[in-house]
Amino acid sequence: MTLKTLFGAAMAVTFSAVAAVAADWPTKPVQLIVPSKPGGGTDVMARIFADYLGRETGGDVVVVNVDGGGGSIAYNQVMTAAPDGHTILFNHTGLLAGYHTGHSAIGLEDFTTIGIAQSYAPQVYAVAADAPWDTMKQFVDDARANPGKRTVAVSLGRTTHFIAGLIMMNEDVDLKLLEASAEVDKVAAIQGGHIEMGNLGAGSAMQYEQSGDMKVLCLLDPEPHPAYPQYETCIQQGVNVSWLAPLVLWGPKGMDPDLVKAINAATANLATDTAASEALAKADSVFTYYDVDAANALMHSEDEKIGALAEKLGLSDR
């Protein structure tokens, strides 16, 4: 038997094993564990995904909101569940940030990465309408010339803190970071002249810009967003800053690799499913399919980046 024939036979066995697992899953309702109260951004995205996955698999998929403990209660519920694919954590990379800042002892290695569900709505950096900067490049150049003077709104110890830290690390600038967590607080601080720049959802920022109240400097996504062609990415302007906001499917450790592949494969049609696509568009979200290997590579890359940023910002106790 030739090597090519042997390889083909081995692949056929692998695919048939995955198909067999896929046929057996789910055998009972799948719980999608969301570590937040109902109504938040992650919860909205989880319900879009649960609706799709239920139709795709023909099974029951329910969203279970488990709030409290900075996410640790939800994390533990998934970690201690049977690794049979019926209890899945649906969360963003705040899990990684919590681990590297010492807010949680639970990190990436405590779970099985199954896949990437979708991404949060695109984010921009915006300033007051009368601010002297028209681009992120201008803001960064000004910050470099005036160390510690330019102010940025962040939620200290959270994702926005890390994004600002990425600017400082990649562009070698010193920014003054001020607490303003909620979007409404950022807008009020920027318009009131108390803080110079903050991140907002692109849709909200566009409305503020159209009313003449704010000005967008750049889009934080790595690639231009089709819904916002008027906004250049920071990278397009020559500023080495971008931030993905993936929503991740994590299962308990020790899941059968064929089961992981089967669940991952069930996510692939999210991009072409009409109902899901319409719901994602309304939520300003997008879906890009990652197979298991690509999802794992992305998570390890994000984990490494967040760990480096935590150390740079003096937030790490690892």
C-alpha positions as CSV (number, residue, x, y, z in Angstrom):
1,M,0.0,0.0,0.0
2,T,1.4,3.4,-1.0
3,L,2.1,6.2,1.5
4,K,-0.6,8.3,-0.2
5,T,-3.1,5.4,0.2
6,L,-2.2,5.0,3.8
7,F,-2.6,8.7,4.5
8,G,-5.9,8.8,2.7
9,A,-7.1,5.8,4.8
10,A,-6.0,7.5,8.0
11,M,-7.8,10.7,7.1
12,A,-11.0,8.8,6.3
13,V,-10.9,7.1,9.7
14,T,-10.4,10.5,11.4
15,F,-13.2,12.2,9.5
16,S,-15.6,9.2,10.2
17,A,-14.7,9.4,13.9
18,V,-15.5,13.1,14.0
19,A,-18.7,12.5,12.0
20,A,-19.7,9.7,14.5
21,V,-19.2,12.0,17.4
22,A,-21.1,14.8,15.7
23,A,-24.0,12.5,15.2
24,D,-24.1,11.6,18.9
25,W,-23.9,15.3,20.1
26,P,-25.9,16.8,21.7
27,T,-27.8,14.1,23.5
28,K,-29.3,16.6,26.0
29,P,-29.7,20.4,26.3
30,V,-26.5,22.3,25.9
31,Q,-25.9,25.0,28.5
32,L,-24.1,28.1,27.3
33,I,-22.8,29.6,30.5
34,V,-22.5,33.5,30.3
35,P,-20.6,35.1,33.3
36,S,-22.8,38.2,33.4
37,K,-26.4,39.3,34.0
38,P,-29.0,39.2,31.2
39,G,-29.1,42.1,28.8
40,G,-25.4,42.9,28.5
41,G,-23.4,42.7,25.3
42,T,-22.0,39.2,25.9
43,D,-25.5,38.0,26.8
44,V,-27.0,39.4,23.6
45,M,-24.3,37.7,21.5
46,A,-24.7,34.4,23.4
47,R,-28.5,34.4,22.6
48,I,-27.8,34.9,18.9
49,F,-25.3,32.0,18.9
50,A,-27.6,29.8,21.0
51,D,-30.4,30.3,18.6
52,Y,-28.2,29.4,15.6
53,L,-26.6,26.4,17.3
54,G,-29.9,25.0,18.2
55,R,-31.2,25.2,14.7
56,E,-27.9,23.9,13.3
57,T,-27.7,20.8,15.5
58,G,-31.4,20.2,16.1
59,G,-30.8,20.2,19.8
60,D,-31.7,22.5,22.7
61,V,-29.2,25.2,23.5
62,V,-30.0,27.4,26.5
63,V,-28.2,30.5,27.8
64,V,-27.5,30.4,31.5
65,N,-26.5,33.6,33.1
66,V,-24.1,33.1,36.1
67,D,-23.1,36.4,37.5
68,G,-20.8,37.1,40.5
69,G,-17.3,36.7,41.6
70,G,-15.8,38.5,38.7
71,G,-16.7,35.6,36.5
72,S,-15.2,32.9,38.8
73,I,-18.6,31.3,39.7
74,A,-19.3,30.7,36.0
75,Y,-15.8,29.6,35.3
76,N,-15.9,27.0,38.1
77,Q,-19.3,25.7,36.9
78,V,-17.8,24.9,33.5
79,M,-14.5,23.6,34.9
80,T,-16.3,21.1,37.1
81,A,-18.8,20.0,34.5
82,A,-18.5,16.7,32.6
83,P,-16.3,17.2,29.5
84,D,-19.1,16.0,27.2
85,G,-19.8,19.2,25.4
86,H,-23.1,20.0,27.1
87,T,-21.7,22.8,29.4
88,I,-19.8,25.5,27.5
89,L,-18.5,28.8,28.6
90,F,-19.3,31.7,26.3
91,N,-17.0,34.6,27.2
92,H,-14.5,37.2,26.0
93,T,-10.8,37.5,26.7
94,G,-11.6,39.2,30.0
95,L,-10.9,35.8,31.4
96,L,-7.3,36.1,30.3
97,A,-7.0,39.7,31.7
98,G,-8.5,38.5,35.0
99,Y,-5.9,35.8,35.3
100,H,-2.9,37.9,34.4
101,T,-3.9,40.7,36.8
102,G,-4.4,38.4,39.7
103,H,-8.2,39.0,39.9
104,S,-8.7,35.3,39.2
105,A,-6.7,32.1,39.6
106,I,-8.4,30.6,36.5
107,G,-6.8,31.0,33.1
108,L,-6.6,29.7,29.6
109,E,-5.0,26.3,30.6
110,D,-8.0,25.5,32.8
111,F,-10.2,25.0,29.8
112,T,-10.5,23.4,26.4
113,T,-10.7,26.0,23.6
114,I,-13.5,24.9,21.3
115,G,-13.8,27.8,18.8
116,I,-14.5,31.4,18.3
117,A,-18.2,32.3,18.3
118,Q,-18.2,35.9,17.0
119,S,-16.7,39.3,17.7
120,Y,-17.9,42.3,19.6
121,A,-19.0,45.4,17.7
122,P,-16.1,47.4,16.3
123,Q,-14.5,50.0,18.6
124,V,-13.0,53.4,17.7
125,Y,-11.0,56.0,19.6
126,A,-12.8,59.3,19.7
127,V,-12.1,62.8,21.0
128,A,-14.1,66.0,21.4
129,A,-15.3,67.7,18.2
130,D,-13.0,70.7,18.7
131,A,-9.9,68.6,19.7
132,P,-6.7,69.5,17.8
133,W,-6.2,66.0,16.4
134,D,-7.9,64.6,13.3
135,T,-6.1,61.2,13.3
136,M,-4.7,58.7,15.8
137,K,-1.3,59.3,14.3
138,Q,-1.5,63.0,15.3
139,F,-2.6,62.1,18.8
140,V,0.2,59.6,19.3
141,D,2.8,62.0,17.9
142,D,1.6,64.7,20.3
143,A,1.7,62.2,23.2
144,R,5.3,61.3,22.3
145,A,6.2,65.0,22.4
146,N,4.4,65.6,25.7
147,P,5.0,62.5,27.9
148,G,2.4,61.9,30.6
149,K,0.2,64.8,29.4
150,R,-2.3,63.2,27.0
151,T,-5.3,61.6,28.8
152,V,-7.2,58.5,27.9
153,A,-10.3,57.0,29.5
154,V,-10.0,53.4,30.7
155,S,-11.6,50.9,33.0
156,L,-8.6,50.3,35.2
157,G,-7.5,46.7,35.2
158,R,-9.9,45.8,32.4
159,T,-9.7,45.5,28.6
160,T,-9.7,49.2,27.9
161,H,-6.7,49.5,30.2
162,F,-4.9,46.9,28.2
163,I,-5.7,48.6,24.9
164,A,-4.2,51.9,26.2
165,G,-1.2,49.9,27.5
166,L,-0.7,48.5,24.0
167,I,-0.5,52.0,22.6
168,M,2.1,52.9,25.2
169,M,4.1,49.7,24.6
170,N,4.0,49.6,20.8
171,E,4.4,53.3,20.2
172,D,6.7,54.1,23.1
173,V,4.6,56.9,24.5
174,D,3.5,57.7,28.1
175,L,-0.2,58.3,28.5
176,K,-2.1,59.4,31.5
177,L,-4.9,56.9,32.1
178,L,-8.0,58.0,33.9
179,E,-10.9,55.9,35.2
180,A,-14.1,56.1,33.1
181,S,-15.7,52.7,32.6
182,A,-19.2,53.2,31.2
183,E,-19.5,54.6,27.7
184,V,-21.8,57.4,29.0
185,D,-19.1,58.4,31.5
186,K,-16.4,58.5,28.7
187,V,-18.6,60.7,26.5
188,A,-19.4,63.1,29.3
189,A,-15.7,63.3,30.3
190,I,-14.5,63.9,26.8
191,Q,-17.2,66.4,25.9
192,G,-16.6,68.2,29.3
193,G,-12.9,68.4,28.6
194,H,-11.9,66.3,31.6
195,I,-10.4,63.5,29.4
196,E,-9.1,63.8,25.9
197,M,-9.7,60.4,24.3
198,G,-11.7,57.3,24.9
199,N,-12.9,54.2,23.1
200,L,-16.5,53.9,22.0
201,G,-18.6,51.5,19.9
202,A,-18.3,52.6,16.3
203,G,-22.1,52.9,15.9
204,S,-22.4,55.2,18.9
205,A,-19.4,57.2,17.9
206,M,-20.8,57.7,14.4
207,Q,-24.0,59.2,15.8
208,Y,-22.0,61.6,18.1
209,E,-19.8,62.6,15.1
210,Q,-22.8,63.2,12.9
211,S,-24.4,65.4,15.5
212,G,-21.1,67.4,15.7
213,D,-20.4,66.3,19.3
214,M,-17.3,64.1,18.8
215,K,-14.6,63.2,16.3
216,V,-13.4,59.7,15.5
217,L,-9.6,59.2,15.2
218,C,-9.4,55.6,14.2
219,L,-10.9,52.1,14.2
220,L,-9.4,49.6,16.6
221,D,-10.2,46.6,14.5
222,P,-7.2,45.0,12.7
223,E,-9.0,45.3,9.4
224,P,-11.4,47.9,8.0
225,H,-15.0,47.2,8.8
226,P,-17.5,47.1,5.9
227,A,-20.2,48.9,8.0
228,Y,-17.8,51.8,8.7
229,P,-15.8,52.5,5.5
230,Q,-15.3,56.1,6.5
231,Y,-13.1,55.1,9.5
232,E,-9.4,54.1,8.9
233,T,-7.9,51.6,11.2
234,C,-5.1,52.7,13.5
235,I,-2.8,50.4,11.6
236,Q,-3.7,52.1,8.3
237,Q,-2.5,55.4,9.8
238,G,0.8,53.9,10.8
239,V,0.0,53.4,14.5
240,N,0.8,49.9,15.6
241,V,-2.4,49.3,17.6
242,S,-5.3,46.9,17.0
243,W,-7.5,44.9,19.3
244,L,-9.7,41.9,18.6
245,A,-12.7,41.3,20.8
246,P,-13.5,37.6,20.2
247,L,-16.2,35.8,22.0
248,V,-14.8,32.3,22.8
249,L,-16.3,28.9,23.4
250,W,-14.5,27.1,26.2
251,G,-15.3,23.7,27.6
252,P,-13.9,21.8,30.6
253,K,-10.4,20.4,30.3
254,G,-10.1,16.8,29.0
255,M,-12.7,17.0,26.3
256,D,-12.4,14.3,23.5
257,P,-10.6,16.0,20.6
258,D,-13.1,14.5,18.1
259,L,-15.9,16.0,20.1
260,V,-14.2,19.4,20.1
261,K,-13.8,19.2,16.4
262,A,-17.5,18.3,16.0
263,I,-18.7,21.2,18.1
264,N,-16.3,23.5,16.3
265,A,-17.6,22.3,12.9
266,A,-21.1,23.1,14.0
267,T,-20.2,26.8,14.2
268,A,-18.9,27.1,10.6
269,N,-22.3,27.9,9.0
270,L,-22.9,30.9,11.3
271,A,-21.6,33.2,8.6
272,T,-24.1,32.0,6.0
273,D,-27.1,31.4,8.2
274,T,-29.7,34.0,7.2
275,A,-31.3,34.5,10.6
276,A,-27.9,34.6,12.4
277,S,-26.4,37.0,9.8
278,E,-29.3,39.4,10.2
279,A,-29.1,39.3,14.0
280,L,-25.3,39.8,13.9
281,A,-25.7,42.8,11.6
282,K,-28.2,44.4,14.0
283,A,-25.7,43.8,16.9
284,D,-22.9,45.3,14.8
285,S,-21.0,42.0,15.1
286,V,-19.2,39.8,12.6
287,F,-18.3,36.1,12.5
288,T,-15.1,34.7,11.1
289,Y,-14.7,30.9,11.3
290,Y,-11.7,29.5,13.1
291,D,-11.0,25.8,13.1
292,V,-9.8,24.2,16.4
293,D,-6.1,24.8,15.6
294,A,-6.6,28.4,14.6
295,A,-8.8,29.1,17.6
296,N,-6.1,27.7,19.9
297,A,-3.4,29.7,18.2
298,L,-5.4,32.9,18.5
299,M,-6.1,32.3,22.2
300,H,-2.4,31.5,23.0
301,S,-1.4,34.6,21.1
302,E,-3.9,36.8,23.0
303,D,-2.9,35.2,26.3
304,E,0.8,36.0,25.6
305,K,0.0,39.6,24.6
306,I,-2.2,40.2,27.6
307,G,0.4,38.8,29.9
308,A,3.1,41.1,28.5
309,L,0.8,44.1,28.8
310,A,-0.1,43.2,32.4
311,E,3.6,43.2,33.2
312,K,4.2,46.5,31.3
313,L,1.4,48.2,33.1
314,G,2.5,46.9,36.5
315,L,-0.7,44.9,36.9
316,S,0.8,41.4,36.9
317,D,1.4,39.3,39.9
318,R,2.4,36.2,37.9
